[in-house]
Amino acid sequence: MKKGDLITLCRRGSTDVRYATIIRARYTHRFMDRQDYEMEAHGMGEYAGSYGGAVDVLFTDTNTSSRIALGKHKIQVISENEA
């Protein structure tokens, strides 16, 4: 997967398929939820969050961008960018 590729993605355990274009290729991101921010606020930020692969996408139906956690979605490349 690289910038400019057209993909379909589906959240694991769901059947809803969405189309998107990758606007930033794969990178490592620190994912944090509510409990992680609470840990960080109380001085334990080094233990908060989890790291994983991510891509930034632009959804074709709503024209909105989002960061997608690769481990939580099933992604299939439909069309590769030729650039």
PDB file with SEQRES, HELIX, SHEET and CRYST1 records, atoms N, CA, C and O in Angstrom:
SEQRES   1 A   83  MET LYS LYS GLY ASP LEU ILE THR LEU CYS ARG ARG GLY          
SEQRES   2 A   83  SER THR ASP VAL ARG TYR ALA THR ILE ILE ARG ALA ARG          
SEQRES   3 A   83  TYR THR HIS ARG PHE MET ASP ARG GLN ASP TYR GLU MET          
SEQRES   4 A   83  GLU ALA HIS GLY MET GLY GLU TYR ALA GLY SER TYR GLY          
SEQRES   5 A   83  GLY ALA VAL ASP VAL LEU PHE THR ASP THR ASN THR SER          
SEQRES   6 A   83  SER ARG ILE ALA LEU GLY LYS HIS LYS ILE GLN VAL ILE          
SEQRES   7 A   83  SER GLU ASN GLU ALA                                          
HELIX    1 AA1 ARG A   34  ALA A   41  1                                   8    
HELIX    2 AA2 GLY A   45  TYR A   47  5                                   3    
HELIX    3 AA3 LEU A   70  LYS A   72  5                                   3    
SHEET    1 AA1 5 SER A  65  ALA A  69  0                                        
SHEET    2 AA1 5 SER A  50  PHE A  59 -1                                        
SHEET    3 AA1 5 ARG A  18  PHE A  31 -1                                        
SHEET    4 AA1 5 LEU A   6  ARG A  11 -1                                        
SHEET    5 AA1 5 HIS A  73  SER A  79 -1                                        
CRYST1    1.000    1.000    1.000  90.00  90.00  90.00 P 1           1          
ATOM      1  N   MET A   1       0.827  -1.174   0.000  1.00  0.00           N  
ATOM      2  CA  MET A   1       0.000   0.000   0.000  1.00  0.00           C  
ATOM      3  C   MET A   1       0.878   1.245   0.000  1.00  0.00           C  
ATOM      4  O   MET A   1       1.843   1.352   0.756  1.00  0.00           O  
ATOM      5  N   LYS A   2       0.519   2.168  -0.857  1.00  0.00           N  
ATOM      6  CA  LYS A   2       1.272   3.412  -0.916  1.00  0.00           C  
ATOM      7  C   LYS A   2       0.326   4.572  -1.200  1.00  0.00           C  
ATOM      8  O   LYS A   2      -0.842   4.375  -1.534  1.00  0.00           O  
ATOM      9  N   LYS A   3       0.846   5.768  -1.063  1.00  0.00           N  
ATOM     10  CA  LYS A   3       0.052   6.965  -1.270  1.00  0.00           C  
ATOM     11  C   LYS A   3      -0.560   6.964  -2.676  1.00  0.00           C  
ATOM     12  O   LYS A   3       0.129   6.709  -3.664  1.00  0.00           O  
ATOM     13  N   GLY A   4      -1.851   7.249  -2.747  1.00  0.00           N  
ATOM     14  CA  GLY A   4      -2.548   7.309  -4.022  1.00  0.00           C  
ATOM     15  C   GLY A   4      -3.314   6.051  -4.376  1.00  0.00           C  
ATOM     16  O   GLY A   4      -4.122   6.079  -5.305  1.00  0.00           O  
ATOM     17  N   ASP A   5      -3.096   4.950  -3.676  1.00  0.00           N  
ATOM     18  CA  ASP A   5      -3.814   3.704  -3.961  1.00  0.00           C  
ATOM     19  C   ASP A   5      -5.280   3.820  -3.562  1.00  0.00           C  
ATOM     20  O   ASP A   5      -5.607   4.409  -2.532  1.00  0.00           O  
ATOM     21  N   LEU A   6      -6.160   3.254  -4.388  1.00  0.00           N  
ATOM     22  CA  LEU A   6      -7.584   3.160  -4.074  1.00  0.00           C  
ATOM     23  C   LEU A   6      -7.796   1.831  -3.360  1.00  0.00           C  
ATOM     24  O   LEU A   6      -7.349   0.788  -3.836  1.00  0.00           O  
ATOM     25  N   ILE A   7      -8.482   1.872  -2.213  1.00  0.00           N  
ATOM     26  CA  ILE A   7      -8.660   0.663  -1.397  1.00  0.00           C  
ATOM     27  C   ILE A   7     -10.110   0.503  -0.977  1.00  0.00           C  
ATOM     28  O   ILE A   7     -10.893   1.453  -1.002  1.00  0.00           O  
ATOM     29  N   THR A   8     -10.451  -0.723  -0.591  1.00  0.00           N  
ATOM     30  CA  THR A   8     -11.690  -0.963   0.140  1.00  0.00           C  
ATOM     31  C   THR A   8     -11.275  -1.352   1.544  1.00  0.00           C  
ATOM     32  O   THR A   8     -10.260  -2.021   1.741  1.00  0.00           O  
ATOM     33  N   LEU A   9     -12.061  -0.931   2.514  1.00  0.00           N  
ATOM     34  CA  LEU A   9     -11.760  -1.335   3.876  1.00  0.00           C  
ATOM     35  C   LEU A   9     -13.040  -1.668   4.602  1.00  0.00           C  
ATOM     36  O   LEU A   9     -14.105  -1.099   4.360  1.00  0.00           O  
ATOM     37  N   CYS A  10     -12.885  -2.628   5.512  1.00  0.00           N  
ATOM     38  CA  CYS A  10     -14.007  -3.139   6.287  1.00  0.00           C  
ATOM     39  C   CYS A  10     -13.497  -3.392   7.697  1.00  0.00           C  
ATOM     40  O   CYS A  10     -12.479  -4.061   7.877  1.00  0.00           O  
ATOM     41  N   ARG A  11     -14.186  -2.870   8.689  1.00  0.00           N  
ATOM     42  CA  ARG A  11     -13.792  -3.097  10.078  1.00  0.00           C  
ATOM     43  C   ARG A  11     -13.958  -4.581  10.382  1.00  0.00           C  
ATOM     44  O   ARG A  11     -14.965  -5.181  10.007  1.00  0.00           O  
ATOM     45  N   ARG A  12     -12.994  -5.169  11.049  1.00  0.00           N  
ATOM     46  CA  ARG A  12     -13.055  -6.600  11.375  1.00  0.00           C  
ATOM     47  C   ARG A  12     -14.340  -6.910  12.128  1.00  0.00           C  
ATOM     48  O   ARG A  12     -14.678  -6.223  13.093  1.00  0.00           O  
ATOM     49  N   GLY A  13     -15.055  -7.935  11.695  1.00  0.00           N  
ATOM     50  CA  GLY A  13     -16.314  -8.331  12.310  1.00  0.00           C  
ATOM     51  C   GLY A  13     -17.525  -7.625  11.721  1.00  0.00           C  
ATOM     52  O   GLY A  13     -18.647  -7.853  12.174  1.00  0.00           O  
ATOM     53  N   SER A  14     -17.326  -6.780  10.730  1.00  0.00           N  
ATOM     54  CA  SER A  14     -18.418  -6.043  10.107  1.00  0.00           C  
ATOM     55  C   SER A  14     -18.488  -6.402   8.622  1.00  0.00           C  
ATOM     56  O   SER A  14     -17.545  -6.965   8.066  1.00  0.00           O  
ATOM     57  N   THR A  15     -19.603  -6.075   7.995  1.00  0.00           N  
ATOM     58  CA  THR A  15     -19.748  -6.323   6.564  1.00  0.00           C  
ATOM     59  C   THR A  15     -19.836  -5.025   5.772  1.00  0.00           C  
ATOM     60  O   THR A  15     -19.962  -5.062   4.549  1.00  0.00           O  
ATOM     61  N   ASP A  16     -19.771  -3.876   6.445  1.00  0.00           N  
ATOM     62  CA  ASP A  16     -19.827  -2.579   5.775  1.00  0.00           C  
ATOM     63  C   ASP A  16     -18.500  -2.285   5.094  1.00  0.00           C  
ATOM     64  O   ASP A  16     -17.466  -2.184   5.754  1.00  0.00           O  
ATOM     65  N   VAL A  17     -18.531  -2.147   3.772  1.00  0.00           N  
ATOM     66  CA  VAL A  17     -17.323  -1.878   2.994  1.00  0.00           C  
ATOM     67  C   VAL A  17     -17.342  -0.417   2.567  1.00  0.00           C  
ATOM     68  O   VAL A  17     -18.362   0.092   2.103  1.00  0.00           O  
ATOM     69  N   ARG A  18     -16.207   0.251   2.728  1.00  0.00           N  
ATOM     70  CA  ARG A  18     -16.066   1.641   2.308  1.00  0.00           C  
ATOM     71  C   ARG A  18     -14.888   1.762   1.357  1.00  0.00           C  
ATOM     72  O   ARG A  18     -13.919   1.008   1.446  1.00  0.00           O  
ATOM     73  N   TYR A  19     -14.987   2.722   0.444  1.00  0.00           N  
ATOM     74  CA  TYR A  19     -13.917   3.005  -0.505  1.00  0.00           C  
ATOM     75  C   TYR A  19     -13.150   4.226  -0.030  1.00  0.00           C  
ATOM     76  O   TYR A  19     -13.734   5.180   0.483  1.00  0.00           O  
ATOM     77  N   ALA A  20     -11.824   4.185  -0.209  1.00  0.00           N  
ATOM     78  CA  ALA A  20     -10.984   5.294   0.231  1.00  0.00           C  
ATOM     79  C   ALA A  20      -9.711   5.336  -0.609  1.00  0.00           C  
ATOM     80  O   ALA A  20      -9.342   4.360  -1.261  1.00  0.00           O  
ATOM     81  N   THR A  21      -9.057   6.485  -0.575  1.00  0.00           N  
ATOM     82  CA  THR A  21      -7.760   6.678  -1.212  1.00  0.00           C  
ATOM     83  C   THR A  21      -6.735   6.936  -0.118  1.00  0.00           C  
ATOM     84  O   THR A  21      -6.982   7.720   0.799  1.00  0.00           O  
ATOM     85  N   ILE A  22      -5.586   6.277  -0.214  1.00  0.00           N  
ATOM     86  CA  ILE A  22      -4.535   6.473   0.783  1.00  0.00           C  
ATOM     87  C   ILE A  22      -3.872   7.824   0.535  1.00  0.00           C  
ATOM     88  O   ILE A  22      -3.406   8.098  -0.571  1.00  0.00           O  
ATOM     89  N   ILE A  23      -3.831   8.666   1.561  1.00  0.00           N  
ATOM     90  CA  ILE A  23      -3.201   9.979   1.434  1.00  0.00           C  
ATOM     91  C   ILE A  23      -1.872  10.045   2.195  1.00  0.00           C  
ATOM     92  O   ILE A  23      -1.103  10.989   2.013  1.00  0.00           O  
ATOM     93  N   ARG A  24      -1.599   9.059   3.039  1.00  0.00           N  
ATOM     94  CA  ARG A  24      -0.297   8.932   3.705  1.00  0.00           C  
ATOM     95  C   ARG A  24      -0.011   7.449   3.868  1.00  0.00           C  
ATOM     96  O   ARG A  24      -0.813   6.715   4.445  1.00  0.00           O  
ATOM     97  N   ALA A  25       1.131   7.011   3.360  1.00  0.00           N  
ATOM     98  CA  ALA A  25       1.494   5.593   3.387  1.00  0.00           C  
ATOM     99  C   ALA A  25       1.686   5.098   4.822  1.00  0.00           C  
ATOM    100  O   ALA A  25       1.670   5.887   5.767  1.00  0.00           O  
ATOM    101  N   ARG A  26       1.862   3.813   4.968  1.00  0.00           N  
ATOM    102  CA  ARG A  26       1.971   3.160   6.274  1.00  0.00           C  
ATOM    103  C   ARG A  26       3.040   3.802   7.152  1.00  0.00           C  
ATOM    104  O   ARG A  26       4.140   4.110   6.693  1.00  0.00           O  
ATOM    105  N   TYR A  27       2.696   3.996   8.419  1.00  0.00           N  
ATOM    106  CA  TYR A  27       3.607   4.525   9.428  1.00  0.00           C  
ATOM    107  C   TYR A  27       3.227   3.947  10.782  1.00  0.00           C  
ATOM    108  O   TYR A  27       2.168   3.335  10.919  1.00  0.00           O  
ATOM    109  N   THR A  28       4.077   4.133  11.778  1.00  0.00           N  
ATOM    110  CA  THR A  28       3.804   3.655  13.127  1.00  0.00           C  
ATOM    111  C   THR A  28       3.168   4.780  13.927  1.00  0.00           C  
ATOM    112  O   THR A  28       3.637   5.919  13.913  1.00  0.00           O  
ATOM    113  N   HIS A  29       2.081   4.434  14.631  1.00  0.00           N  
ATOM    114  CA  HIS A  29       1.344   5.430  15.414  1.00  0.00           C  
ATOM    115  C   HIS A  29       1.101   4.898  16.825  1.00  0.00           C  
ATOM    116  O   HIS A  29       0.926   3.696  17.023  1.00  0.00           O  
ATOM    117  N   ARG A  30       1.092   5.796  17.790  1.00  0.00           N  
ATOM    118  CA  ARG A  30       0.783   5.438  19.177  1.00  0.00           C  
ATOM    119  C   ARG A  30      -0.714   5.658  19.395  1.00  0.00           C  
ATOM    120  O   ARG A  30      -1.172   6.799  19.473  1.00  0.00           O  
ATOM    121  N   PHE A  31      -1.463   4.584  19.493  1.00  0.00           N  
ATOM    122  CA  PHE A  31      -2.903   4.653  19.696  1.00  0.00           C  
ATOM    123  C   PHE A  31      -3.202   4.729  21.185  1.00  0.00           C  
ATOM    124  O   PHE A  31      -2.664   3.953  21.976  1.00  0.00           O  
ATOM    125  N   MET A  32      -4.063   5.669  21.561  1.00  0.00           N  
ATOM    126  CA  MET A  32      -4.409   5.853  22.965  1.00  0.00           C  
ATOM    127  C   MET A  32      -5.932   5.968  23.104  1.00  0.00           C  
ATOM    128  O   MET A  32      -6.602   6.551  22.253  1.00  0.00           O  
ATOM    129  N   ASP A  33      -6.462   5.400  24.193  1.00  0.00           N  
ATOM    130  CA  ASP A  33      -7.882   5.537  24.485  1.00  0.00           C  
ATOM    131  C   ASP A  33      -8.039   6.324  25.792  1.00  0.00           C  
ATOM    132  O   ASP A  33      -7.065   6.864  26.316  1.00  0.00           O  
ATOM    133  N   ARG A  34      -9.248   6.385  26.302  1.00  0.00           N  
ATOM    134  CA  ARG A  34      -9.539   7.201  27.478  1.00  0.00           C  
ATOM    135  C   ARG A  34      -8.656   6.851  28.664  1.00  0.00           C  
ATOM    136  O   ARG A  34      -8.117   7.741  29.323  1.00  0.00           O  
ATOM    137  N   GLN A  35      -8.503   5.559  28.941  1.00  0.00           N  
ATOM    138  CA  GLN A  35      -7.683   5.144  30.087  1.00  0.00           C  
ATOM    139  C   GLN A  35      -6.224   5.547  29.907  1.00  0.00           C  
ATOM    140  O   GLN A  35      -5.551   5.888  30.879  1.00  0.00           O  
ATOM    141  N   ASP A  36      -5.734   5.510  28.675  1.00  0.00           N  
ATOM    142  CA  ASP A  36      -4.349   5.884  28.409  1.00  0.00           C  
ATOM    143  C   ASP A  36      -4.116   7.367  28.687  1.00  0.00           C  
ATOM    144  O   ASP A  36      -3.083   7.740  29.243  1.00  0.00           O  
ATOM    145  N   TYR A  37      -5.068   8.212  28.304  1.00  0.00           N  
ATOM    146  CA  TYR A  37      -4.925   9.646  28.577  1.00  0.00           C  
ATOM    147  C   TYR A  37      -4.980   9.919  30.081  1.00  0.00           C  
ATOM    148  O   TYR A  37      -4.314  10.827  30.578  1.00  0.00           O  
ATOM    149  N   GLU A  38      -5.768   9.137  30.790  1.00  0.00           N  
ATOM    150  CA  GLU A  38      -5.835   9.277  32.243  1.00  0.00           C  
ATOM    151  C   GLU A  38      -4.497   8.881  32.875  1.00  0.00           C  
ATOM    152  O   GLU A  38      -4.014   9.558  33.782  1.00  0.00           O  
ATOM    153  N   MET A  39      -3.903   7.794  32.400  1.00  0.00           N  
ATOM    154  CA  MET A  39      -2.585   7.381  32.892  1.00  0.00           C  
ATOM    155  C   MET A  39      -1.551   8.477  32.629  1.00  0.00           C  
ATOM    156  O   MET A  39      -0.735   8.789  33.496  1.00  0.00           O  
ATOM    157  N   GLU A  40      -1.590   9.053  31.442  1.00  0.00           N  
ATOM    158  CA  GLU A  40      -0.646  10.102  31.077  1.00  0.00           C  
ATOM    159  C   GLU A  40      -0.814  11.325  31.990  1.00  0.00           C  
ATOM    160  O   GLU A  40       0.171  11.938  32.400  1.00  0.00           O  
ATOM    161  N   ALA A  41      -2.053  11.670  32.299  1.00  0.00           N  
ATOM    162  CA  ALA A  41      -2.325  12.822  33.150  1.00  0.00           C  
ATOM    163  C   ALA A  41      -1.810  12.617  34.575  1.00  0.00           C  
ATOM    164  O   ALA A  41      -1.536  13.587  35.282  1.00  0.00           O  
ATOM    165  N   HIS A  42      -1.677  11.361  34.995  1.00  0.00           N  
ATOM    166  CA  HIS A  42      -1.217  11.063  36.351  1.00  0.00           C  
ATOM    167  C   HIS A  42       0.249  10.630  36.395  1.00  0.00           C  
ATOM    168  O   HIS A  42       0.675   9.970  37.343  1.00  0.00           O  
ATOM    169  N   GLY A  43       1.016  11.001  35.374  1.00  0.00           N  
ATOM    170  CA  GLY A  43       2.454  10.787  35.399  1.00  0.00           C  
ATOM    171  C   GLY A  43       2.930   9.420  34.957  1.00  0.00           C  
ATOM    172  O   GLY A  43       4.099   9.091  35.158  1.00  0.00           O  
ATOM    173  N   MET A  44       2.061   8.606  34.358  1.00  0.00           N  
ATOM    174  CA  MET A  44       2.463   7.268  33.902  1.00  0.00           C  
ATOM    175  C   MET A  44       2.350   7.153  32.384  1.00  0.00           C  
ATOM    176  O   MET A  44       1.971   6.107  31.858  1.00  0.00           O  
ATOM    177  N   GLY A  45       2.685   8.242  31.687  1.00  0.00           N  
ATOM    178  CA  GLY A  45       2.553   8.280  30.242  1.00  0.00           C  
ATOM    179  C   GLY A  45       3.408   7.265  29.507  1.00  0.00           C  
ATOM    180  O   GLY A  45       3.072   6.855  28.396  1.00  0.00           O  
ATOM    181  N   GLU A  46       4.523   6.854  30.125  1.00  0.00           N  
ATOM    182  CA  GLU A  46       5.386   5.875  29.453  1.00  0.00           C  
ATOM    183  C   GLU A  46       4.731   4.502  29.336  1.00  0.00           C  
ATOM    184  O   GLU A  46       5.166   3.676  28.534  1.00  0.00           O  
ATOM    185  N   TYR A  47       3.685   4.252  30.130  1.00  0.00           N  
ATOM    186  CA  TYR A  47       2.974   2.972  30.072  1.00  0.00           C  
ATOM    187  C   TYR A  47       1.688   3.052  29.246  1.00  0.00           C  
ATOM    188  O   TYR A  47       1.028   2.038  29.018  1.00  0.00           O  
ATOM    189  N   ALA A  48       1.341   4.238  28.808  1.00  0.00           N  
ATOM    190  CA  ALA A  48       0.056   4.452  28.132  1.00  0.00           C  
ATOM    191  C   ALA A  48       0.156   4.171  26.636  1.00  0.00           C  
ATOM    192  O   ALA A  48       1.194   4.391  26.012  1.00  0.00           O  
ATOM    193  N   GLY A  49      -0.934   3.686  26.085  1.00  0.00           N  
ATOM    194  CA  GLY A  49      -1.047   3.503  24.647  1.00  0.00           C  
ATOM    195  C   GLY A  49      -0.452   2.216  24.136  1.00  0.00           C  
ATOM    196  O   GLY A  49       0.176   1.451  24.867  1.00  0.00           O  
ATOM    197  N   SER A  50      -0.671   2.005  22.854  1.00  0.00           N  
ATOM    198  CA  SER A  50      -0.087   0.864  22.156  1.00  0.00           C  
ATOM    199  C   SER A  50       0.315   1.313  20.758  1.00  0.00           C  
ATOM    200  O   SER A  50      -0.350   2.154  20.152  1.00  0.00           O  
ATOM    201  N   TYR A  51       1.384   0.760  20.259  1.00  0.00           N  
ATOM    202  CA  TYR A  51       1.890   1.134  18.945  1.00  0.00           C  
ATOM    203  C   TYR A  51       1.424   0.145  17.897  1.00  0.00           C  
ATOM    204  O   TYR A  51       1.321  -1.054  18.157  1.00  0.00           O  
ATOM    205  N   GLY A  52       1.141   0.660  16.705  1.00  0.00           N  
ATOM    206  CA  GLY A  52       0.713  -0.198  15.614  1.00  0.00           C  
ATOM    207  C   GLY A  52       0.811   0.534  14.289  1.00  0.00           C  
ATOM    208  O   GLY A  52       1.052   1.740  14.246  1.00  0.00           O  
ATOM    209  N   GLY A  53       0.621  -0.211  13.213  1.00  0.00           N  
ATOM    210  CA  GLY A  53       0.662   0.363  11.875  1.00  0.00           C  
ATOM    211  C   GLY A  53      -0.609   1.131  11.569  1.00  0.00           C  
ATOM    212  O   GLY A  53      -1.698   0.761  12.009  1.00  0.00           O  
ATOM    213  N   ALA A  54      -0.455   2.219  10.801  1.00  0.00           N  
ATOM    214  CA  ALA A  54      -1.600   3.044  10.425  1.00  0.00           C  
ATOM    215  C   ALA A  54      -1.384   3.616   9.037  1.00  0.00           C  
ATOM    216  O   ALA A  54      -0.252   3.716   8.564  1.00  0.00           O  
ATOM    217  N   VAL A  55      -2.472   3.989   8.391  1.00  0.00           N  
ATOM    218  CA  VAL A  55      -2.450   4.752   7.145  1.00  0.00           C  
ATOM    219  C   VAL A  55      -3.505   5.844   7.276  1.00  0.00           C  
ATOM    220  O   VAL A  55      -4.502   5.672   7.977  1.00  0.00           O  
ATOM    221  N   ASP A  56      -3.282   6.964   6.600  1.00  0.00           N  
ATOM    222  CA  ASP A  56      -4.290   8.014   6.533  1.00  0.00           C  
ATOM    223  C   ASP A  56      -5.014   7.861   5.205  1.00  0.00           C  
ATOM    224  O   ASP A  56      -4.386   7.675   4.162  1.00  0.00           O  
ATOM    225  N   VAL A  57      -6.341   7.942   5.251  1.00  0.00           N  
ATOM    226  CA  VAL A  57      -7.152   7.739   4.050  1.00  0.00           C  
ATOM    227  C   VAL A  57      -8.134   8.892   3.882  1.00  0.00           C  
ATOM    228  O   VAL A  57      -8.456   9.602   4.835  1.00  0.00           O  
ATOM    229  N   LEU A  58      -8.603   9.060   2.642  1.00  0.00           N  
ATOM    230  CA  LEU A  58      -9.660  10.001   2.303  1.00  0.00           C  
ATOM    231  C   LEU A  58     -10.821   9.172   1.775  1.00  0.00           C  
ATOM    232  O   LEU A  58     -10.707   8.526   0.734  1.00  0.00           O  
ATOM    233  N   PHE A  59     -11.939   9.193   2.495  1.00  0.00           N  
ATOM    234  CA  PHE A  59     -13.105   8.412   2.085  1.00  0.00           C  
ATOM    235  C   PHE A  59     -13.771   9.075   0.889  1.00  0.00           C  
ATOM    236  O   PHE A  59     -13.982  10.288   0.880  1.00  0.00           O  
ATOM    237  N   THR A  60     -14.099   8.277  -0.119  1.00  0.00           N  
ATOM    238  CA  THR A  60     -14.664   8.820  -1.350  1.00  0.00           C  
ATOM    239  C   THR A  60     -16.127   9.215  -1.194  1.00  0.00           C  
ATOM    240  O   THR A  60     -16.593  10.104  -1.907  1.00  0.00           O  
ATOM    241  N   ASP A  61     -16.866   8.583  -0.285  1.00  0.00           N  
ATOM    242  CA  ASP A  61     -18.294   8.895  -0.150  1.00  0.00           C  
ATOM    243  C   ASP A  61     -18.560  10.171   0.647  1.00  0.00           C  
ATOM    244  O   ASP A  61     -19.525  10.878   0.357  1.00  0.00           O  
ATOM    245  N   THR A  62     -17.733  10.481   1.639  1.00  0.00           N  
ATOM    246  CA  THR A  62     -17.965  11.650   2.493  1.00  0.00           C  
ATOM    247  C   THR A  62     -16.908  12.731   2.326  1.00  0.00           C  
ATOM    248  O   THR A  62     -17.063  13.826   2.868  1.00  0.00           O  
ATOM    249  N   ASN A  63     -15.842  12.451   1.592  1.00  0.00           N  
ATOM    250  CA  ASN A  63     -14.736  13.379   1.374  1.00  0.00           C  
ATOM    251  C   ASN A  63     -14.108  13.832   2.698  1.00  0.00           C  
ATOM    252  O   ASN A  63     -13.711  14.988   2.849  1.00  0.00           O  
ATOM    253  N   THR A  64     -14.028  12.892   3.657  1.00  0.00           N  
ATOM    254  CA  THR A  64     -13.390  13.163   4.949  1.00  0.00           C  
ATOM    255  C   THR A  64     -12.165  12.273   5.084  1.00  0.00           C  
ATOM    256  O   THR A  64     -12.102  11.187   4.507  1.00  0.00           O  
ATOM    257  N   SER A  65     -11.188  12.753   5.857  1.00  0.00           N  
ATOM    258  CA  SER A  65      -9.979  11.961   6.058  1.00  0.00           C  
ATOM    259  C   SER A  65      -9.983  11.354   7.452  1.00  0.00           C  
ATOM    260  O   SER A  65     -10.634  11.857   8.368  1.00  0.00           O  
ATOM    261  N   SER A  66      -9.235  10.252   7.590  1.00  0.00           N  
ATOM    262  CA  SER A  66      -9.186   9.550   8.866  1.00  0.00           C  
ATOM    263  C   SER A  66      -7.918   8.709   8.945  1.00  0.00           C  
ATOM    264  O   SER A  66      -7.366   8.296   7.926  1.00  0.00           O  
ATOM    265  N   ARG A  67      -7.467   8.464  10.170  1.00  0.00           N  
ATOM    266  CA  ARG A  67      -6.342   7.556  10.419  1.00  0.00           C  
ATOM    267  C   ARG A  67      -6.939   6.167  10.639  1.00  0.00           C  
ATOM    268  O   ARG A  67      -7.862   6.009  11.438  1.00  0.00           O  
ATOM    269  N   ILE A  68      -6.426   5.176   9.947  1.00  0.00           N  
ATOM    270  CA  ILE A  68      -6.943   3.816  10.030  1.00  0.00           C  
ATOM    271  C   ILE A  68      -5.886   2.913  10.663  1.00  0.00           C  
ATOM    272  O   ILE A  68      -4.748   2.850  10.198  1.00  0.00           O  
ATOM    273  N   ALA A  69      -6.279   2.217  11.729  1.00  0.00           N  
ATOM    274  CA  ALA A  69      -5.405   1.227  12.361  1.00  0.00           C  
ATOM    275  C   ALA A  69      -5.429  -0.038  11.506  1.00  0.00           C  
ATOM    276  O   ALA A  69      -6.491  -0.623  11.292  1.00  0.00           O  
ATOM    277  N   LEU A  70      -4.281  -0.454  11.025  1.00  0.00           N  
ATOM    278  CA  LEU A  70      -4.227  -1.590  10.103  1.00  0.00           C  
ATOM    279  C   LEU A  70      -4.676  -2.894  10.753  1.00  0.00           C  
ATOM    280  O   LEU A  70      -5.247  -3.744  10.070  1.00  0.00           O  
ATOM    281  N   GLY A  71      -4.441  -3.077  12.031  1.00  0.00           N  
ATOM    282  CA  GLY A  71      -4.825  -4.313  12.705  1.00  0.00           C  
ATOM    283  C   GLY A  71      -6.315  -4.446  12.954  1.00  0.00           C  
ATOM    284  O   GLY A  71      -6.790  -5.535  13.277  1.00  0.00           O  
ATOM    285  N   LYS A  72      -7.060  -3.361  12.810  1.00  0.00           N  
ATOM    286  CA  LYS A  72      -8.491  -3.381  13.102  1.00  0.00           C  
ATOM    287  C   LYS A  72      -9.362  -3.389  11.857  1.00  0.00           C  
ATOM    288  O   LYS A  72     -10.588  -3.424  11.963  1.00  0.00           O  
ATOM    289  N   HIS A  73      -8.747  -3.357  10.675  1.00  0.00           N  
ATOM    290  CA  HIS A  73      -9.492  -3.300   9.430  1.00  0.00           C  
ATOM    291  C   HIS A  73      -8.958  -4.318   8.425  1.00  0.00           C  
ATOM    292  O   HIS A  73      -7.770  -4.638   8.404  1.00  0.00           O  
ATOM    293  N   LYS A  74      -9.857  -4.807   7.609  1.00  0.00           N  
ATOM    294  CA  LYS A  74      -9.480  -5.649   6.475  1.00  0.00           C  
ATOM    295  C   LYS A  74      -9.381  -4.715   5.279  1.00  0.00           C  
ATOM    296  O   LYS A  74     -10.361  -4.068   4.910  1.00  0.00           O  
ATOM    297  N   ILE A  75      -8.197  -4.643   4.673  1.00  0.00           N  
ATOM    298  CA  ILE A  75      -7.954  -3.697   3.587  1.00  0.00           C  
ATOM    299  C   ILE A  75      -7.551  -4.451   2.325  1.00  0.00           C  
ATOM    300  O   ILE A  75      -6.744  -5.380   2.362  1.00  0.00           O  
ATOM    301  N   GLN A  76      -8.135  -4.024   1.211  1.00  0.00           N  
ATOM    302  CA  GLN A  76      -7.794  -4.622  -0.076  1.00  0.00           C  
ATOM    303  C   GLN A  76      -7.501  -3.498  -1.069  1.00  0.00           C  
ATOM    304  O   GLN A  76      -8.294  -2.567  -1.207  1.00  0.00           O  
ATOM    305  N   VAL A  77      -6.363  -3.585  -1.758  1.00  0.00           N  
ATOM    306  CA  VAL A  77      -5.999  -2.579  -2.761  1.00  0.00           C  
ATOM    307  C   VAL A  77      -6.746  -2.895  -4.044  1.00  0.00           C  
ATOM    308  O   VAL A  77      -6.659  -4.005  -4.569  1.00  0.00           O  
ATOM    309  N   ILE A  78      -7.481  -1.908  -4.545  1.00  0.00           N  
ATOM    310  CA  ILE A  78      -8.246  -2.072  -5.796  1.00  0.00           C  
ATOM    311  C   ILE A  78      -7.427  -1.593  -6.981  1.00  0.00           C  
ATOM    312  O   ILE A  78      -7.323  -2.275  -8.000  1.00  0.00           O  
ATOM    313  N   SER A  79      -6.846  -0.407  -6.830  1.00  0.00           N  
ATOM    314  CA  SER A  79      -6.088   0.207  -7.919  1.00  0.00           C  
ATOM    315  C   SER A  79      -4.843   0.843  -7.344  1.00  0.00           C  
ATOM    316  O   SER A  79      -4.918   1.638  -6.407  1.00  0.00           O  
ATOM    317  N   GLU A  80      -3.689   0.491  -7.907  1.00  0.00           N  
ATOM    318  CA  GLU A  80      -2.423   1.056  -7.429  1.00  0.00           C  
ATOM    319  C   GLU A  80      -2.098   2.336  -8.168  1.00  0.00           C  
ATOM    320  O   GLU A  80      -2.370   2.472  -9.361  1.00  0.00           O  
ATOM    321  N   ASN A  81      -1.507   3.280  -7.433  1.00  0.00           N  
ATOM    322  CA  ASN A  81      -1.049   4.524  -8.017  1.00  0.00           C  
ATOM    323  C   ASN A  81       0.173   4.242  -8.892  1.00  0.00           C  
ATOM    324  O   ASN A  81       1.098   3.556  -8.457  1.00  0.00           O  
ATOM    325  N   GLU A  82       0.186   4.753 -10.095  1.00  0.00           N  
ATOM    326  CA  GLU A  82       1.276   4.482 -11.028  1.00  0.00           C  
ATOM    327  C   GLU A  82       2.446   5.444 -10.868  1.00  0.00           C  
ATOM    328  O   GLU A  82       3.465   5.282 -11.538  1.00  0.00           O  
ATOM    329  N   ALA A  83       2.325   6.434 -10.000  1.00  0.00           N  
ATOM    330  CA  ALA A  83       3.369   7.479  -9.875  1.00  0.00           C  
ATOM    331  C   ALA A  83       4.621   6.971  -9.262  1.00  0.00           C  
ATOM    332  O   ALA A  83       5.578   7.727  -9.095  1.00  0.00           O  
TER     333      ALA A  83                                                      
END                                                                             
